[in-house]
């Protein structure tokens, strides 16, 4: 039995209370408190079944994500803020790339420790040449890549398990050397190379499956950049247009659609580098020509990047995307002569990276994600 108390001390004691169909059943209004020692069952349904005209503060259980969500007045937000505890902490995944031949292998490791990665499974097919990679707390997703032809396929895995990837859908066109950002609900792919370099932004709903949908355009045509995100903003830094590297940084609001907007500049023009992030700060490292430079930005503001420190080794084609709330890990890299080295930084501080164990195999042109990055 549940009991609702109102400020005027009137009480409604019920075993069941239904008003799902607006059929005249009693409604509880005003300021109410729920004091049952048992439980209540909120409205539930899939992402597609969300109310068409939600009101601010509406609460429901999303059967796609398996989480409670509420409507902020502008978008649906996940109630859960903690990441799952896997392997003693947040789990990082790396897949595809050059290792040293084109590969479909997926590996995983704990971002809380520096142990060597372990085998996770395999992508649906080879995804070399920097596929776009993003994640929620539950799913890791890789889009595009090269097999050796450029492809538009999207693969996904369940991060908490191990095993082979499954088909998710397709990007809007064949694409590689692209970047991706995400929050718990939506994943966004940005730019890339589709003969020639493109400026398209496209998005997916992570908890479902299906093809990508057009989002808008990047401020400039670019590929091979670095990406970072909070739950609100996605950031794309640097990159290459086929003839020149960029130092420009742009951002999008993940929950909306539209074109990228100017954010600021990196400390140097850069490409083939990687980003890590928590909800406050984004950090990028490595790049072309071979460099050990590490920069950082504050995601919620606008402005130029600042110097963070240095990687232990100068290299390009670094794998990023593997972040917890406190730590970012840069893996592999090196181009045709790839490495299995992993290095870590503490995101909230500044300083040089430290050795953090080894990848399962050498890695370059690969893509990584985690179940605890800044968008989650």
N, C-alpha and C positions, 0 to 999 in steps of 0.2 A: 504494500500500500504506500502511496506517495502522498505527501502533504505539502501544499503551497500556502505560505503565509503572506498576507498583505499588510501594509502599514496600519490600516484601520483595524487590524487584529481579526478580521474575518478570515475563516479558514475553509478550504475546500478539500475534503478528504475523499479520494477516489481510488479505485482499483485500476480503471482504464479511462482515459479521456481522449476522444477522437474528434477532430474537426478538419480532417484532411480534404474533404470535398466541398467545404463551404456550405454544408447542408443544414445549418441551424443548430448544430451541437454547441454546447456551452463553450465560451472562449474565456481565457484568463487574461486580464489586462492589468495595466498599472504596474507598480513596482512589486515584484514577487520574488520570493526566495524558495529554493528547492532544498528540503531538509531530509529527504528519505535516506536511510542508511543503505539502501539497495542500489538502484540504478534507474536511469531513464533512457529511452531509445529515441534519438533525434531523427528527423526526416533523413532519408538516404536515397541515393541514386547515382547513376554514372555522371561523368563530366557532361555528356551530351544532354542529360536530363536536368541540368541546373535550371532554376526558375528563369523565365525569359525577362522578367522585370524585377530583379532582386532588390530588396531594401537593405540599407546599411545595417550591419550587425546580424543579418540572417546567418544561422548556423545549420550545417548539415553534414552527413557522413558521405564522403565520396567513395563509391564502391570500386572505382578504377584505381585510385591511389591507395585505398585502405586507410585514409586519414580523415579526421574532422577538418572542416574548412569553414571560413566565415567570409561574408562579403563586406569589404572595406568602404564601399561607396563608389569605388572605381573598378575593383577586380576581386576575384576570389583568392584568398590567401590561406595557406596551410596553418593549422593551429600548432602542429608539432614543430619544435625548434631544435631538438637534439638529434644528432646523427647516430645511427646504429653503432654499437660497439662490436667490431669485427677484428679478429686477430690481435686483441688487446688495444684496439683503437680504430681510427679511420682506415679504410682499405683503399689503396691505389691500384688502378689497373692500367696496363699499357698494351697496345695491340697494333698489329700491322707494321708497315714500314720496311726498312732495309735491315736485315739481320744475319749475315750481310746480304744475302739474296732476298728478293721480295718474299714476304711472309704473311701467313694468316694467324700466327701464334698470338695468344693472349697470356700475359703473366700478371700476377698480383703480389702485393706486399703490404705490410703494415706500416703506415706512416708514423706510428708511435715507436717503432724500433728500426734498427738498421740491418735486419736480417736480409739475406739474399732472396730475391723474388722466387716464387714458385709457379709452376705451370697451372693455368686456369682452364684452358681449352683452346678452341680455334674459332675464328670468324667464319662466316658462311663461305667466303672466298678471300683470296689475297686482297689486302688493302694497303698498297704501298703509296709513296709519294704524298704523305701528309693528308690522310683523311681528316675530316672535321670530327671532333669528339666532344661529347657533353654528357651530363649525368644528372639524375635525381638521387635521392637516398637509396632508391631501389634498383634503378636501371642505369647501365652504361650503354652509350649509343655512339656508333661510328658511321659517318656518312661520306660517300664519295671515295676517292682514292684511285689507284691504278692497278690493273690485274693481268697483263701489262697495259691494255687499253684503259682509258679513263672511263670510270663507271659512275652511276648515280644511285646505286643501291645503298640502303641503310640497314645496318645490323644492330641487334641489341642483345644484352645479357642481363641476368639478375645478379647484382653485385654480391649479395650475401651467399650465393652458391658458387659452385664451379661447374664448368661444362661448356659446350659449344654454343655459339651465338645462333640466333634465329632471325629470320627476315622481318623487318619492320615496315618497309615501303621504299619509296624512291624520292630522291631530290628532284627538283624541277628540270634539271639537265645534268649531263655528265659533268663531273667536277672533281678537282683534286687541289692540293695546296690551299685548302680553305681553313677558316677558323670557325669556332663555335662557342657559344655561351649558353647558360641555362639558369633557371631557378628550379624549384621543386615541381612546377607544373609544365613549363614551356621550355623547349630547346630552340635555339636560333643559330642558323648557319650563315656565315658572312663571307662575301667575296669568293675568290678562288680562280682556278685556271680551267677554262673550257675552250681553249683555242679561239680567241685570245683570253686574257685576263678579264674577269667580269666584276660587276659592282652589285650583283643581286644579294639581297637579304631574304631569307626564307625561314619558316618556322614549322615546328611539329608540336603536338601535345604528347609529352613523354609517356604518360600512363596508358595511352592507347597505341594503336598501330595505324599506319596509313602514310600517304604521300605528303611531302612538304607543301606548304602554302606560301604564296608571295607575301613578304613583310614590307619591303621598301628597297632602298638603294643605299650603299655606302657613299660617303662624301667624295671619295675618289676610287677609281678602279684599282683594286689591289689584291694581292695574294701573299702567302708566306709571312703573315704577320704574327703577332702574339695576342692572346685573348685573356681577359680577366672578367670577373663579374661579382656583384652583390646580388641579393634577391630582387633588387629593383633595376639595376643598370648592368648592361653588358658593354665592355670596352674592347675596342680593336686598335692595336698600336702598330705603327710601322708597316712594313710590307714592301711589295715590289710590283711595278706595273708592266714589266717586260723590258724596261730600259733604265729605270732608276729606282733606288731605294727611297723610302719615306721616313721622316721623323714625326709625322703627324699622328695624333691620337684622336679617335672619334668614339662616340657612345650612342647607345640606344636605350630606350626604356623597354624592358623585356616583355612586360604584360600588355603593351600596346602594339600598334604597327606604325610604320613611318620610316622616313629616311634617317640615316646617321647624322649626328650633329658634332660640331667641333668641340674638342675637349682641351687640347693643348699640344705640347711637343715633347718627344723624347729628348734625352741629352745628346743623342746622335742618330743619324739615319741608320735603320737596321732592318734586316729580314732574316728568315730562317732561325728565329729565336723563340722562346717559350715563356708563358706566363703562369704564375701561381697566385692564389689570393685567399684572404678571409673576407668577412663581410664588410670590412673597413678599408683594407689596403690591397692593391694589386702590385705584384713585383714581376719584372721581366728580366731574363738573363740569357747570355750567350748571343750568337748571331753571326752575321756575315758582313765584312770579312771576319775570319775567326777572331772572336773577342771573348773576354771574360767579364765584360761590363754588366753590372746589375743595377737597374733603375727601379723606382717605385712611384706610385701615384696614390692619392686618397680618392677612393672611388666616388664618394658622394659629392665631391667638389669639382671644380674645373681648374685647370692650370697645368703647368709644365711638370714633367717628371723630375725627380731628384735622384742624386747618386745614392745607392744603397750599400755597395761594396763590390766584391769581385767573386766570381767562381774560381775554384781551384785550378781549372784548366780552361784555356780559351778554345771554344769550339762552336760550330753552327749545327743546325738541324737537331737542336736539343729537344727532348720530350718534356713537356710540362703538364699542367692540368691536374697534377696529383697533390692535393692540398688538404690539410686539416684546418681546424680553427686557429692553430698556432704555428704549423710548420708547412713549408713548401718544399717539394723535392724536384730537382732537375735531373733527368736521366739521359744516359746515352749521348748520341750526337756524333759529329765528326765527319759526316758526309760519306764518301766512298770508303774511307777507312774508319769504320764505326767503332764505338767503344761501349763497354757495359758499365761504366762508372756511374754511380749515383751520388749526388751532393744535396745537402739540405740547408735551409735557412730558417730562422725564426722570423716569421712575417712581421710581427709588431715592432721589431727592433731594426737596427741597421748593422752591417758588418759583413765579413766574408763568409762564404759557404764552408761547410765541413763535410768530410767524407761520410757517406751514408750507405755503405755496402755496395752490392752489385746487382745489375739486372740479371734475369735468368739467361739472357743471351745478349750479344751486342745489339744496339738499337740506334737507328737514325731514320729520319723521315717517318717516324711513328707518331702515335697520338695517345694521350693518357687522360684519365678522369679519376674521380674519387667520389665517395659517398659523404664527404664532409667539407666540400669547398665553400667559397664565400657566398654562393647563391642559395645555400641550404641552411 
